[in-house]
């Protein structure tokens, strides 16, 4: 079958639309509703065009009673609904349109109703159309009206959104869709006029509109329509200026040189031709300067700001080269980009660290980064990082927001980038590694970024990569140095705050570390030690085993813990030192020296000796309450009030003659143990044993506010224990104690020689207590008047006698203890 000339254009448009659909399918998978809806529209258009071919070619339908013209209104309704639904998905990616399809179904139903003559309208209703609408074509007119309503709604929705979107790039994309829609409306309108050549022009416009719509869907970063329009206007203005200058030149030449040229060249050239030639020569000379000036002025007028591509790159490269400080690099780079492109704000992010799952980026301080988080985190293996790293392409924020491709990106990443409020993110790559990102805000002019802007930014990103890598390495070295300095200062503070002396030496024995505690313990300043051999500055330790320990650790890697030495230190005298020594190793586990920890245990040793001494005199409870500092005990001797208890076994000399020595000692120890236990029970100090007698003191070395009553209770307990003992062993071996107690001031402290000292009390108070005890009968407890006055509220005692003591002019009044509470 030969195609008529009228059928050629619909066939061409059908082939073009089919090619557009196949190209789109080959370029990417139709995974999104937007892509699927637009493909449906393209293939419906192919069906529409083929239906036109069948109608024009008068091909008979295989269905009786149904012609190919009857199919046209249904296709028009479907085209309108499909395009409107596609436009809604384009403008609102998350919008659902069930009611749009419902209205389309209603349009199809009405078309079928009129076409099947189920609903017949009176002919008078069509009189207004002058024959354009009649009962025979009402179904077709209804389909056209339904299609037109949906197309107008699509264009109107785009216009409304274009006035409200904050993104210039998104607005530019919407304008492309609006233009495509208007072209399709115009194309179908021209075709449906069914008049030549309008219907042919309409088919061509339909093809152009479909191609532009496909371009809008397929291309993410569309050329700026405003910029393109202004460039066309600029070319027209420059051309007009050139023509005006040429005409003005002709006028000047004719006015100024016309007569002269006519007279001079009258015999050779026509006057008008001569003027034209001279004007052309002059214009050739001044054409380039005039064109450059007019081009510059036009660009300033239409674009507000224009840049020279190569000049910007050259200046930028010179600006950032040899910049080693990241802050300075970021400030210069972003300031230059802001100035060239007229940006309101921008930022530079650098890769701080990365793991198997995420990238950690740090914001470099620069102009316009106020309010920007110091760090951001992006997941790996997402559409966002795929675009930036694998595809090595810039990414627009509006693309993240509206593109179905990025709906699978983690919501946290999308929210993070949206909160930054930037328009474009330009990757800075070193080979296949992301090392930074340019984040660029909107232009002050409100215009979108042009294709030239994107090329420029990609080039600047490549130039920045090397400078950023060098600056990052330098920054890392600086930060490591700062961390090392901080750690060194921290360690110095730690060592200086320690109570232990810490000393380190190198393998040759030179001191490399010497803290304050070591200065205090060894009485040698740090300034005299660091950098010198220990044997030259710690000479007091050379006479000990210390040098041998150092040598064993350095050569044999021995370890020593709590090794005690005794040394004579200048200014301190005899000291006890506890040493811990270990090899000082590096990261490769190689010995680099010796670590020495010194503890001064001199006072600890002294305190331990004091405690050991007092354990012979005091109960464990009292020993545990002794102060940690021996100085607080005032062991050197001091005067204070104490209570003295003397107890002596009566008749022991006669008793000793009846027993063998072994049994005698055992019996004596039993009685003295009972006496000593009674004293310790009330936290008295067991002063000494004197043959068959025992002496106890109270209120020393620890103060006791009730020391007098304690002494009396100890004496009463002693007598009771002796009686109980006699009850158990019988009276044959029964011995008794005579006890005397006195209270008063005495001198207490360590008495003796350097190798043998005892804690005791001396003075008149001790002598009085001793004399009272000597006059006490066996089984009796005698109290001095001073004692009686202090315990009479708690103890019952009766007057015993006035005693005349040697060395005293006045007698001593004594009382016999009867009982005590």
Secondary structure, DSSP 4 states (H G I P E B T S, - for coil): -PPPHHHHHHHHHHHHHHHHHHHHHHHS---SHHHHHHHHHHHHHHHHHHHHHHHHTTPPPSSTT--HHHHHHHHHHHHHHHHHHHHHHHH-TT---HHHHHHHHHHHHHHHHHHTTSS---GGGGGGGTTSS-TTTHHHHHHHHHHHHHHHHHHHHHHHHHHH-S-HHHHHHHHHHHHHHHHHHHHHHHHHT--TTHHHHHHHHHHHHHHHHHHHHH-SSPPPHHHHHHHHHHHHHHHHHHHHHHHHHHHHIIIIIHHHHHHHSTTTS-HHHHHHHHHHHHHHHHHHHHHHHHHHHHHHHHHS----HHHHHHHHHHHHTT---HHHHHHHHHHHHHHHHTBS-EEEEEEEEE-SSEEEEEEEP-TT-TT--SEEEEESSSHHHIIIIIS---EEHHHHHH-GGGTTS-HHHHHHHHHHT-SEEEEEEETTEEEEEEEE--BTT-PPPPHHHHHHHHHHHHHHHHHHHHHHHHHHHHHHHHHHHHHHHHHHHHHHH-SSEEEEEETTSBEEEE-HHHHHHHT--GGGTTTSBHHHH-GGGTTSSHHHHHHHHHHH---EEEEEEEEEETTTEEEEEEEEEEEEE-TT--EEEEEEEEEE-HHHHHHHHHHHHHTTTS-HHHHHTS-SSGGGGTTT-EEEEEEEEEEEEETHHHHHTTS-HHHHHHHHHHHHHHHHHHHHHTT-EEEEEETTEEEEEES-SS--TTHHHHHHHHHHHHHHHHHHHHHHH-STT--EEEEEEEEEEEEEEEEEETTEEEEEEESHHHHHHHHHHHTPPTT-EEEEHHHHHHHTTTEEEEEEEEE--TT-SS-EEEEEEEEE-
